[in-house]
Amino acid sequence: MNVALVVKSKNGMKLEFYNEDMSLLESETFSDLYTLNFHLQTLAKKHSIAKGLMVVHDYDRNKVDLALARDEQAFFVD
């Protein structure tokens, strides 16, 4: 299962995308949610990912959310 780690803060969002062996596939930063979500869905399609674990850390609120994404449309951060 692939893992997408997103760290949100007032300075922007950082994405780290890992494969099932926890090897880093991609790492990027984004200034807005629209671009991040578009990129997440593109990654899911690019790597043919059927499901993955979404880990979203809101740094400013000190909150972590976990979600299981079952298709490319589920790779979404709000």
Sequence and secondary structure as in RCSB ss.txt:
>XXXX:A:sequence
MNVALVVKSKNGMKLEFYNEDMSLLESETFSDLYTLNFHLQTLAKKHSIAKGLMVVHDYDRNKVDLALARDEQAF
FVD
>XXXX:A:secstr
 EEEEEEEETTEEEEEEE TT  EEEEEEESSHHHHHHHHHHHHHHTT S EEEEEEETTTTEEEEEEE SGGG 
   
